[in-house]
Amino acid sequence: MLRLADLAFGDIGALLARFGLELAAVPDGAPIPGSYWGAPESGIVYRFDERV
């Protein structure tokens, strides 16, 4: 399994930005917003943007 922490944060952020997504880091040990299973799973938070 490849973990996001093993990759360059900026590279992943740039990849996601191409799809209109934003990568946000949380401090080690902090709860991950939008995570169903908890650490180390990622969280997905949907934000409606009226400008779209």
C-alpha positions as CSV (number, residue, x, y, z in Angstrom):
1,M,0.0,0.0,0.0
2,L,1.3,3.5,-0.9
3,R,0.7,6.1,1.7
4,L,0.2,9.8,0.9
5,A,2.9,10.6,3.5
6,D,5.4,8.8,1.2
7,L,4.7,11.2,-1.7
8,A,5.5,14.9,-2.2
9,F,2.6,17.0,-0.8
10,G,2.9,19.6,-3.6
11,D,2.8,17.0,-6.3
12,I,-0.4,15.4,-5.0
13,G,-2.0,18.8,-4.5
14,A,-1.2,19.7,-8.1
15,L,-2.7,16.5,-9.4
16,L,-5.9,17.0,-7.4
17,A,-6.2,20.6,-8.4
18,R,-6.5,19.5,-12.0
19,F,-9.8,18.0,-11.1
20,G,-11.0,20.9,-9.0
21,L,-10.0,19.2,-5.7
22,E,-8.0,20.6,-2.8
23,L,-5.5,18.7,-0.6
24,A,-5.5,19.8,3.0
25,A,-3.1,18.6,5.7
26,V,-4.0,18.0,9.3
27,P,-1.5,17.8,12.2
28,D,-0.2,14.4,13.2
29,G,-2.6,12.9,15.7
30,A,-5.5,15.2,14.9
31,P,-8.8,13.8,13.8
32,I,-9.2,13.7,10.0
33,P,-12.3,15.6,8.9
34,G,-14.6,13.6,6.8
35,S,-13.0,10.3,7.7
36,Y,-15.4,7.4,8.2
37,W,-12.8,4.8,9.5
38,G,-10.5,7.2,11.3
39,A,-6.7,7.3,10.9
40,P,-4.9,6.6,8.7
41,E,-7.8,6.8,6.2
42,S,-8.3,10.0,4.2
43,G,-11.3,12.2,4.7
44,I,-13.4,13.7,1.9
45,V,-15.3,16.9,2.7
46,Y,-17.7,18.3,0.1
47,R,-18.0,22.0,-0.1
48,F,-20.6,23.5,-2.4
49,D,-19.3,26.5,-4.3
50,E,-22.0,28.7,-5.7
51,R,-19.5,30.4,-8.1
52,V,-19.4,27.2,-10.2
